[in-house]
């Protein structure tokens, strides 16, 4: 019950800044439309909807890291979180309270992105629901990254880490703008050691109905998400002890 009450408070805090939410939801859609327009006016197949839409949906989830990180960092910088340390809530309770409001937002964001892709010409199928479901581990990963940054940095630093660095790293290493199979050597190997390319490939596999490839990608992302969340909980617990 205490986690639920805390999660409800965090949800209200998120909706107090509708401009940020609109940017997080709207910017991926702008990119999707723009890339689709470019594809229609060039003779080569680069930004096809069946590969572009899942990648853009993954890219949109990077804003969850920014939202969760800023919310936690701002609470740390005020007396609000200090007062809550007197409650029986544990470090895991706190971070779960920040995570829960983000999950419906993640599902809604992915669904909106895929609906926009259908409006642009992507065939309507049940696989679209599988795409949304396949992006849940990636959403958990980005939320965990945001909570880790929010634990370590202030709100201005979180804005730089999650708003600029993470979005660009994800865009390039997930193969959103180009096919990673075109790359060879260390870049491709490094990209597939990280979870972002697996998140994008998992969503693409779900859309294509390639069910054999899907579990491996989801497992890799899930392991990363669990590791990052575990690290965030450990560091947050240490911060609580220091207080």
Buried (B, 14 or more C-beta within 10 A) or exposed (E): EBBEEBBEBBBEBBEEEEEBBEBBBEBBBEBBBEBBEEBEEEEEEEBEBEBBBBBBBBBBBBBBBBBBBBBBBBBBEEEEBEEBEEEEBBBBBBBBBBBBBBBEBBBEBBBBBBBBBBEBEBEEEEBBEBBBBBBBBBBBBBBBBBBBBBBBBEBEBBBEBBBEEBBEEBBBBBBBBEEBEEBEEEEBEEBBEBBBBBBBBBBBBBBBEBEEBBEEBBEBBBBBBBEBBEBBBEBBBEBBEEE
